[in-house]
Amino acid sequence: MLVVPYRKAYQQRLEHENYTAWLQGMYIYDAFSSVISQAFSKGGGSRYPDKPYEFNKPKKLTKAEKNEKKMQSGIDFMQRMTARFNESYYKRKIDELTNPPGKE
């Protein structure tokens, strides 16, 4: 079954080549659009990117997403606190029922 690893490596190489071609197409599209935009617009048009595309940059959250994340964090905290309180409360009640205060 030596064929399976070679097939997998070939598939990965094809995916990499496909990604590279797509990325090259993005740069070509930007080059053409900046040239056409500058040629036909009176205000200067768009410019070609000064630096390469960043693909590993973390996504910036919108204000609504940040608020939602904070709210969910608060809800999670309150649920943990409630569960902790209920656990200690019921533990005390069980202790009171099984060991009454005057009986020692």
HUZI-V243955 format. One record per residue. N is the residue number from 0. RES is the residue in one small letter. D_LAST is the distance of its C-alpha to the last C-alpha in Angstrom with 1 decimal. Layout:
# HUZI-V243955
n = (N | N)
res = (RES | RES)
d_last = (D_LAST | D_LAST)
This chain:
# HUZI-V243955
n = (0 | 1 | 2 | 3 | 4 | 5 | 6 | 7 | 8 | 9 | 10 | 11 | 12 | 13 | 14 | 15 | 16 | 17 | 18 | 19 | 20 | 21 | 22 | 23 | 24 | 25 | 26 | 27 | 28 | 29 | 30 | 31 | 32 | 33 | 34 | 35 | 36 | 37 | 38 | 39 | 40 | 41 | 42 | 43 | 44 | 45 | 46 | 47 | 48 | 49 | 50 | 51 | 52 | 53 | 54 | 55 | 56 | 57 | 58 | 59 | 60 | 61 | 62 | 63 | 64 | 65 | 66 | 67 | 68 | 69 | 70 | 71 | 72 | 73 | 74 | 75 | 76 | 77 | 78 | 79 | 80 | 81 | 82 | 83 | 84 | 85 | 86 | 87 | 88 | 89 | 90 | 91 | 92 | 93 | 94 | 95 | 96 | 97 | 98 | 99 | 100 | 101 | 102 | 103)
res = (m | l | v | v | p | y | r | k | a | y | q | q | r | l | e | h | e | n | y | t | a | w | l | q | g | m | y | i | y | d | a | f | s | s | v | i | s | q | a | f | s | k | g | g | g | s | r | y | p | d | k | p | y | e | f | n | k | p | k | k | l | t | k | a | e | k | n | e | k | k | m | q | s | g | i | d | f | m | q | r | m | t | a | r | f | n | e | s | y | y | k | r | k | i | d | e | l | t | n | p | p | g | k | e)
d_last = (75.0 | 76.2 | 77.5 | 74.0 | 73.4 | 77.0 | 76.6 | 73.4 | 75.1 | 78.1 | 75.9 | 74.2 | 77.6 | 78.9 | 75.9 | 76.5 | 80.2 | 79.4 | 77.1 | 79.7 | 82.4 | 80.2 | 79.5 | 83.2 | 84.0 | 81.6 | 83.5 | 86.9 | 85.8 | 84.8 | 88.2 | 90.2 | 88.3 | 88.6 | 92.4 | 93.0 | 90.9 | 92.8 | 96.1 | 95.6 | 93.5 | 94.8 | 91.7 | 91.4 | 89.1 | 86.2 | 86.1 | 85.3 | 81.8 | 81.9 | 79.3 | 78.0 | 75.5 | 71.9 | 69.9 | 66.8 | 66.1 | 62.8 | 63.1 | 62.9 | 60.4 | 61.7 | 60.0 | 58.6 | 57.2 | 55.6 | 54.0 | 52.8 | 51.3 | 49.5 | 48.2 | 47.0 | 45.2 | 43.5 | 42.5 | 41.1 | 39.1 | 37.6 | 36.7 | 34.9 | 33.0 | 32.1 | 30.9 | 28.8 | 27.3 | 26.7 | 25.0 | 22.5 | 22.1 | 21.4 | 19.0 | 16.9 | 17.2 | 16.2 | 13.1 | 12.3 | 13.3 | 11.5 | 8.0 | 8.2 | 7.7 | 6.4 | 3.8 | 0.0)
